């Protein structure tokens, strides 16, 4: 998705979000790949963030892959991407146990 105008609010994109030179986004951004060549003010959660030569970013970036081209501006803080919560082993065991109980109940009722 490419932004050439203004967005004020939360933006969720599955793949790539590009803010062009004329674009301005304020709010939280969630994307796999975030490219800024316009203005961004807010919090960004992305696997990869690129601030291009005309990009102006203010806020917080949560990413493990950040690059800033010469001329690009960033005023804020960065932090590692939050770890994605993997399904807990106890949840898997409980699901498996529940499924086994249902199977036994179905077999005994026949």
C-alpha positions in Angstrom: 0.0 0.0 0.0 1.3 3.5 -0.8 0.2 6.6 1.0 0.3 9.8 -1.1 -2.0 11.9 1.2 -2.7 12.0 4.9 -3.6 9.3 7.4 -4.4 9.9 11.1 -4.9 6.7 13.1 -3.9 3.1 13.2 -2.6 1.5 10.0 -2.3 -2.3 9.6 -0.7 -3.7 6.4 0.2 -7.4 5.8 3.1 -6.7 3.5 4.6 -3.3 2.5 3.6 0.2 3.5 5.2 3.1 1.6 4.8 6.7 2.5 5.6 8.8 -0.6 7.2 12.3 -0.5 3.7 13.8 -0.4 2.4 11.4 2.2 1.9 11.9 5.9 1.0 9.3 8.5 0.3 10.0 12.2 -0.5 7.1 14.6 0.5 3.5 15.0 1.8 1.5 12.0 2.0 -2.3 11.8 3.6 -3.7 8.6 6.1 -6.3 7.5 8.1 -3.7 5.5 7.8 0.0 6.2 9.3 2.6 3.8 9.2 6.3 4.6 10.0 9.0 2.1 7.4 11.5 3.5 6.4 12.2 7.1 5.6 9.8 9.8 4.8 10.6 13.4 3.9 7.8 15.8 4.9 4.2 16.7 6.0 1.7 14.1 6.1 -2.1 14.4 7.8 -3.6 11.4 10.2 -6.4 10.4 12.1 -4.0 8.2 12.1 -0.1 8.2 13.7 2.1 5.6 13.9 5.9 6.0 14.7 7.3 2.6 16.4 10.6 1.7 13.3 12.7 2.1 11.8 10.8 5.0 11.1 12.5 8.2 10.3 10.2 11.2 9.3 11.2 14.7 8.4 8.6 17.3 9.3 5.0 18.2 10.4 2.2 15.9 10.2 -1.4 17.0 12.2 -3.3 14.4 15.4 -5.4 14.1 16.2 -4.0 10.7 16.4 -0.2 10.4 18.2 1.8 7.7 18.4 5.5 7.1 19.6 7.0 3.8 21.7 10.1 3.7 19.3 13.1 4.1 16.7 11.0 6.0 15.7 12.2 9.5 14.8 10.3 12.6 13.9 11.9 15.9 12.9 9.4 18.5 13.8 6.0 19.9 14.3 2.5 18.6 13.8 -0.9 20.3 14.1 -4.5 19.2 10.9 -5.9 17.6 8.7 -7.5 20.3 9.2 -11.3 20.3 6.3 -13.0 18.7 4.5 -15.2 21.2 4.8 -18.8 20.2 2.0 -21.1 21.3 2.8 -22.3 24.8 3.7 -26.0 25.2 1.1 -26.3 28.0 -1.6 -25.0 25.5 -0.6 -27.7 23.0 -0.7 -30.4 25.7 -4.1 -29.2 27.0 -5.6 -29.2 23.4 -4.2 -32.7 22.7 -5.6 -34.0 26.0 -9.0 -32.5 25.3 -9.1 -34.0 21.9 -8.1 -37.4 23.3 -10.9 -37.2 25.9 -13.5 -36.5 23.2 -12.2 -39.4 21.1 -12.5 -41.8 24.1 -16.0 -40.5 24.9 -17.1 -41.0 21.3 -15.7 -44.5 21.2 -17.3 -45.5 24.5 -20.8 -44.2 23.5 -20.9 -46.5 20.5 
